[in-house]
């Protein structure tokens, strides 16, 4: 049986609904460290639910925000912060270049 063209495709995601997604997005980019920590806790819960299918962009953003929160709190010394920021930035750059390389590979196929 053919699917109707108007039928929506369903995707399983870790967040409960769009409102939760929007709230976490807003809190991640907030200047308030408490709100950022709340957003990071929600993302950790998402990872617990769907670790293998968690969006890489969300993970990268969470890693960088976590670095900022720890940096502002003074909980880590300079060397640890350098390692955390470095790992987060490398992961982010890998994400961007991987997408670009995928486009290039598709062009040559």
CNS distance restraints for C-alpha pairs under 8 A (distance, minus, plus):
assign (resid   3 and name CA) (resid   7 and name CA) 6.89 0.50 0.50
assign (resid  13 and name CA) (resid  50 and name CA) 7.64 0.50 0.50
assign (resid  14 and name CA) (resid  46 and name CA) 4.96 0.50 0.50
assign (resid  14 and name CA) (resid  47 and name CA) 7.54 0.50 0.50
assign (resid  14 and name CA) (resid  49 and name CA) 6.11 0.50 0.50
assign (resid  14 and name CA) (resid  50 and name CA) 5.93 0.50 0.50
assign (resid  14 and name CA) (resid  54 and name CA) 7.42 0.50 0.50
assign (resid  15 and name CA) (resid  20 and name CA) 6.40 0.50 0.50
assign (resid  15 and name CA) (resid  21 and name CA) 6.30 0.50 0.50
assign (resid  15 and name CA) (resid  46 and name CA) 6.36 0.50 0.50
assign (resid  16 and name CA) (resid  20 and name CA) 6.32 0.50 0.50
assign (resid  16 and name CA) (resid  21 and name CA) 7.90 0.50 0.50
assign (resid  17 and name CA) (resid  21 and name CA) 6.56 0.50 0.50
assign (resid  18 and name CA) (resid  22 and name CA) 6.06 0.50 0.50
assign (resid  19 and name CA) (resid  23 and name CA) 6.08 0.50 0.50
assign (resid  20 and name CA) (resid  24 and name CA) 6.17 0.50 0.50
assign (resid  21 and name CA) (resid  25 and name CA) 6.17 0.50 0.50
assign (resid  22 and name CA) (resid  26 and name CA) 6.12 0.50 0.50
assign (resid  23 and name CA) (resid  27 and name CA) 6.09 0.50 0.50
assign (resid  23 and name CA) (resid  39 and name CA) 7.97 0.50 0.50
assign (resid  24 and name CA) (resid  28 and name CA) 5.99 0.50 0.50
assign (resid  24 and name CA) (resid  39 and name CA) 4.92 0.50 0.50
assign (resid  24 and name CA) (resid  42 and name CA) 7.22 0.50 0.50
assign (resid  24 and name CA) (resid  43 and name CA) 7.94 0.50 0.50
assign (resid  25 and name CA) (resid  29 and name CA) 6.65 0.50 0.50
assign (resid  25 and name CA) (resid  39 and name CA) 7.56 0.50 0.50
assign (resid  26 and name CA) (resid  30 and name CA) 6.30 0.50 0.50
assign (resid  27 and name CA) (resid  35 and name CA) 5.20 0.50 0.50
assign (resid  27 and name CA) (resid  36 and name CA) 5.31 0.50 0.50
assign (resid  27 and name CA) (resid  38 and name CA) 7.49 0.50 0.50
assign (resid  27 and name CA) (resid  39 and name CA) 5.71 0.50 0.50
assign (resid  28 and name CA) (resid  35 and name CA) 7.12 0.50 0.50
assign (resid  28 and name CA) (resid  36 and name CA) 4.82 0.50 0.50
assign (resid  28 and name CA) (resid  39 and name CA) 5.67 0.50 0.50
assign (resid  28 and name CA) (resid  40 and name CA) 7.38 0.50 0.50
assign (resid  28 and name CA) (resid  62 and name CA) 7.64 0.50 0.50
assign (resid  28 and name CA) (resid  65 and name CA) 6.98 0.50 0.50
assign (resid  29 and name CA) (resid  36 and name CA) 7.22 0.50 0.50
assign (resid  30 and name CA) (resid  35 and name CA) 6.72 0.50 0.50
assign (resid  30 and name CA) (resid  36 and name CA) 6.43 0.50 0.50
assign (resid  31 and name CA) (resid  36 and name CA) 7.77 0.50 0.50
assign (resid  32 and name CA) (resid  36 and name CA) 6.40 0.50 0.50
assign (resid  33 and name CA) (resid  37 and name CA) 6.07 0.50 0.50
assign (resid  33 and name CA) (resid  69 and name CA) 6.12 0.50 0.50
assign (resid  34 and name CA) (resid  38 and name CA) 6.27 0.50 0.50
assign (resid  35 and name CA) (resid  39 and name CA) 6.28 0.50 0.50
assign (resid  36 and name CA) (resid  40 and name CA) 6.18 0.50 0.50
assign (resid  36 and name CA) (resid  65 and name CA) 7.42 0.50 0.50
assign (resid  36 and name CA) (resid  69 and name CA) 7.46 0.50 0.50
assign (resid  37 and name CA) (resid  41 and name CA) 6.18 0.50 0.50
assign (resid  37 and name CA) (resid  66 and name CA) 7.77 0.50 0.50
assign (resid  37 and name CA) (resid  69 and name CA) 7.49 0.50 0.50
assign (resid  38 and name CA) (resid  42 and name CA) 6.39 0.50 0.50
assign (resid  39 and name CA) (resid  43 and name CA) 6.29 0.50 0.50
assign (resid  40 and name CA) (resid  44 and name CA) 6.16 0.50 0.50
assign (resid  40 and name CA) (resid  62 and name CA) 6.30 0.50 0.50
assign (resid  40 and name CA) (resid  66 and name CA) 7.21 0.50 0.50
assign (resid  41 and name CA) (resid  45 and name CA) 6.30 0.50 0.50
assign (resid  42 and name CA) (resid  46 and name CA) 6.28 0.50 0.50
assign (resid  43 and name CA) (resid  47 and name CA) 6.19 0.50 0.50
assign (resid  43 and name CA) (resid  58 and name CA) 7.97 0.50 0.50
assign (resid  43 and name CA) (resid  59 and name CA) 7.89 0.50 0.50
assign (resid  43 and name CA) (resid  62 and name CA) 7.43 0.50 0.50
assign (resid  44 and name CA) (resid  48 and name CA) 6.26 0.50 0.50
assign (resid  45 and name CA) (resid  49 and name CA) 6.40 0.50 0.50
assign (resid  46 and name CA) (resid  50 and name CA) 6.12 0.50 0.50
assign (resid  46 and name CA) (resid  51 and name CA) 7.33 0.50 0.50
assign (resid  46 and name CA) (resid  54 and name CA) 7.31 0.50 0.50
assign (resid  47 and name CA) (resid  51 and name CA) 4.34 0.50 0.50
assign (resid  47 and name CA) (resid  52 and name CA) 7.87 0.50 0.50
assign (resid  47 and name CA) (resid  54 and name CA) 6.14 0.50 0.50
assign (resid  50 and name CA) (resid  54 and name CA) 5.85 0.50 0.50
assign (resid  54 and name CA) (resid  58 and name CA) 7.44 0.50 0.50
assign (resid  54 and name CA) (resid  59 and name CA) 7.27 0.50 0.50
assign (resid  55 and name CA) (resid  59 and name CA) 6.48 0.50 0.50
assign (resid  56 and name CA) (resid  60 and name CA) 6.07 0.50 0.50
assign (resid  56 and name CA) (resid  95 and name CA) 7.37 0.50 0.50
assign (resid  57 and name CA) (resid  61 and name CA) 6.09 0.50 0.50
assign (resid  57 and name CA) (resid  92 and name CA) 7.59 0.50 0.50
assign (resid  57 and name CA) (resid  95 and name CA) 7.46 0.50 0.50
assign (resid  58 and name CA) (resid  62 and name CA) 6.05 0.50 0.50
assign (resid  59 and name CA) (resid  63 and name CA) 6.13 0.50 0.50
assign (resid  60 and name CA) (resid  64 and name CA) 6.38 0.50 0.50
assign (resid  60 and name CA) (resid  88 and name CA) 6.32 0.50 0.50
assign (resid  60 and name CA) (resid  91 and name CA) 6.53 0.50 0.50
assign (resid  60 and name CA) (resid  92 and name CA) 5.62 0.50 0.50
assign (resid  61 and name CA) (resid  65 and name CA) 6.15 0.50 0.50
assign (resid  61 and name CA) (resid  92 and name CA) 7.91 0.50 0.50
assign (resid  62 and name CA) (resid  66 and name CA) 5.92 0.50 0.50
assign (resid  63 and name CA) (resid  67 and name CA) 6.36 0.50 0.50
assign (resid  63 and name CA) (resid  88 and name CA) 5.62 0.50 0.50
assign (resid  64 and name CA) (resid  68 and name CA) 6.47 0.50 0.50
assign (resid  64 and name CA) (resid  85 and name CA) 6.68 0.50 0.50
assign (resid  64 and name CA) (resid  88 and name CA) 5.58 0.50 0.50
assign (resid  64 and name CA) (resid  89 and name CA) 7.36 0.50 0.50
assign (resid  65 and name CA) (resid  69 and name CA) 6.24 0.50 0.50
assign (resid  66 and name CA) (resid  70 and name CA) 6.16 0.50 0.50
assign (resid  67 and name CA) (resid  71 and name CA) 5.93 0.50 0.50
assign (resid  67 and name CA) (resid  81 and name CA) 6.95 0.50 0.50
assign (resid  67 and name CA) (resid  84 and name CA) 6.32 0.50 0.50
assign (resid  67 and name CA) (resid  85 and name CA) 6.10 0.50 0.50
assign (resid  68 and name CA) (resid  72 and name CA) 6.14 0.50 0.50
assign (resid  69 and name CA) (resid  73 and name CA) 6.17 0.50 0.50
assign (resid  70 and name CA) (resid  74 and name CA) 6.33 0.50 0.50
assign (resid  70 and name CA) (resid  75 and name CA) 6.03 0.50 0.50
assign (resid  70 and name CA) (resid  76 and name CA) 6.70 0.50 0.50
assign (resid  70 and name CA) (resid  81 and name CA) 7.92 0.50 0.50
assign (resid  71 and name CA) (resid  75 and name CA) 7.18 0.50 0.50
assign (resid  71 and name CA) (resid  76 and name CA) 6.97 0.50 0.50
assign (resid  71 and name CA) (resid  81 and name CA) 6.81 0.50 0.50
assign (resid  76 and name CA) (resid  80 and name CA) 6.14 0.50 0.50
assign (resid  76 and name CA) (resid  81 and name CA) 6.40 0.50 0.50
assign (resid  77 and name CA) (resid  81 and name CA) 6.41 0.50 0.50
assign (resid  78 and name CA) (resid  82 and name CA) 6.17 0.50 0.50
assign (resid  79 and name CA) (resid  83 and name CA) 6.37 0.50 0.50
assign (resid  80 and name CA) (resid  84 and name CA) 6.22 0.50 0.50
assign (resid  81 and name CA) (resid  85 and name CA) 5.98 0.50 0.50
assign (resid  82 and name CA) (resid  86 and name CA) 5.88 0.50 0.50
assign (resid  83 and name CA) (resid  87 and name CA) 6.08 0.50 0.50
assign (resid  84 and name CA) (resid  88 and name CA) 6.16 0.50 0.50
assign (resid  85 and name CA) (resid  89 and name CA) 6.05 0.50 0.50
assign (resid  86 and name CA) (resid  90 and name CA) 6.04 0.50 0.50
assign (resid  87 and name CA) (resid  91 and name CA) 6.13 0.50 0.50
assign (resid  88 and name CA) (resid  92 and name CA) 6.20 0.50 0.50
assign (resid  89 and name CA) (resid  93 and name CA) 6.09 0.50 0.50
assign (resid  90 and name CA) (resid  94 and name CA) 6.05 0.50 0.50
assign (resid  91 and name CA) (resid  95 and name CA) 6.27 0.50 0.50
assign (resid  92 and name CA) (resid  96 and name CA) 6.47 0.50 0.50
assign (resid  93 and name CA) (resid  97 and name CA) 6.11 0.50 0.50
assign (resid  94 and name CA) (resid  98 and name CA) 5.78 0.50 0.50
assign (resid  95 and name CA) (resid  99 and name CA) 6.39 0.50 0.50
assign (resid  96 and name CA) (resid 100 and name CA) 6.43 0.50 0.50
assign (resid  97 and name CA) (resid 101 and name CA) 5.97 0.50 0.50
assign (resid  98 and name CA) (resid 102 and name CA) 6.07 0.50 0.50
assign (resid  99 and name CA) (resid 103 and name CA) 6.47 0.50 0.50
assign (resid 100 and name CA) (resid 104 and name CA) 6.41 0.50 0.50
assign (resid 101 and name CA) (resid 105 and name CA) 6.07 0.50 0.50
assign (resid 102 and name CA) (resid 106 and name CA) 6.17 0.50 0.50
assign (resid 103 and name CA) (resid 107 and name CA) 6.33 0.50 0.50
assign (resid 104 and name CA) (resid 108 and name CA) 6.59 0.50 0.50
assign (resid 105 and name CA) (resid 109 and name CA) 6.44 0.50 0.50
